[in-house]
């Protein structure tokens, strides 16, 4: 796991806190707020989706590039492996860069060479 997020919605709230600290100083020109657009790819697209759903009028527009909105059960490891990683490994080694995954080559859309 390159980034361990124990609670997704706490993470989303932390992103809002960061945005509220940065945006007022960076996005106000001549006393007016510039229109804000949000773009997100993969996990960032999932995060962008949550931000837009929570405050639909905050952003003028949103661009989602392959947003990770869920993880298919077909590529998840067995339930017991998920629980071991969630409740044991992730708590002992939250920055450990290893995560079990199934082979996803069957889901690859590239043309064979």
C-alpha positions in Angstrom: 0.0 0.0 0.0 1.6 3.2 -1.1 -1.0 5.3 0.8 -3.0 3.9 3.7 -6.3 5.6 4.2 -8.0 4.1 7.3 -11.2 6.2 6.8 -12.0 7.5 3.3 -14.4 10.2 4.5 -12.0 11.6 7.0 -9.5 11.8 4.1 -12.1 13.7 2.0 -12.7 16.1 4.9 -8.9 16.7 5.2 -8.8 17.5 1.5 -11.7 20.1 2.0 -9.7 21.6 4.9 -6.6 21.9 2.7 -8.6 23.4 -0.2 -10.2 26.0 2.1 -6.8 27.0 3.3 -5.2 27.4 -0.1 -8.0 28.6 -2.4 -8.8 31.9 -0.8 -5.3 33.2 -1.2 -4.7 31.7 -4.7 -8.0 32.1 -6.5 -9.3 35.6 -5.6 -8.5 38.2 -8.2 -9.8 41.8 -7.8 -12.0 40.7 -4.9 -13.7 38.0 -6.9 -13.3 34.2 -6.8 -12.1 32.7 -10.0 -14.2 29.8 -11.3 -12.8 26.5 -10.1 -12.5 23.4 -12.2 -11.5 20.0 -10.8 -9.7 17.2 -12.6 -8.9 13.7 -11.2 -7.5 10.5 -12.5 -7.9 7.0 -11.0 -8.0 7.4 -7.2 -8.0 11.2 -7.7 -11.0 10.8 -9.9 -12.8 8.9 -7.1 -11.8 11.7 -4.7 -13.0 14.4 -7.2 -16.3 12.6 -7.5 -16.8 12.7 -3.7 -15.9 16.4 -3.5 -18.3 17.3 -6.3 -21.1 15.2 -4.8 -20.6 16.9 -1.4 -20.6 20.5 -2.8 -22.0 20.5 -6.3 -21.9 24.3 -6.7 -18.3 24.7 -5.4 -16.7 23.8 -8.8 -17.6 25.3 -12.1 -16.8 21.9 -13.8 -15.2 18.6 -13.3 -13.1 16.3 -15.5 -12.9 12.7 -14.4 -10.3 10.5 -16.2 -10.8 6.8 -15.5 -12.1 7.5 -12.0 -11.8 4.7 -9.5 -15.3 4.6 -8.2 -15.1 1.0 -6.9 -12.9 -2.0 -7.1 -14.4 -5.0 -8.9 -14.8 -8.1 -6.9 -13.1 -10.0 -9.8 -9.8 -8.4 -9.1 -9.9 -8.3 -5.3 -7.9 -10.8 -3.3 -9.9 -13.4 -1.2 -11.8 -11.9 1.7 -9.5 -13.4 4.4 -6.5 -11.8 2.7 -8.3 -8.4 2.6 -9.0 -8.7 6.3 -5.4 -9.6 7.2 -4.1 -6.6 5.3 -6.8 -4.3 6.6 -6.6 -5.2 10.3 -3.1 -6.6 10.8 -0.6 -5.7 8.1 -1.8 -2.1 7.4 -1.8 -1.3 11.2 1.7 -2.7 11.7 3.2 -1.4 8.5 1.0 1.5 7.2 3.6 2.6 4.7 4.6 -0.9 3.4 4.6 -0.7 -0.4 3.0 -4.1 -0.9 -0.5 -5.0 -1.8 -1.9 -8.4 -3.0 -3.6 -8.2 -6.4 -4.9 -10.7 -8.8 -3.5 -10.9 -12.3 -5.5 -8.3 -14.3 -4.0 -9.1 -17.7 -7.4 -10.5 -18.8 -8.9 -7.0 -18.3 -6.2 -5.3 -20.4 -7.6 -3.6 -23.5 -4.3 -3.3 -25.5 -4.0 -5.1 -28.8 -1.7 -8.1 -28.7 1.6 -7.6 -30.5 
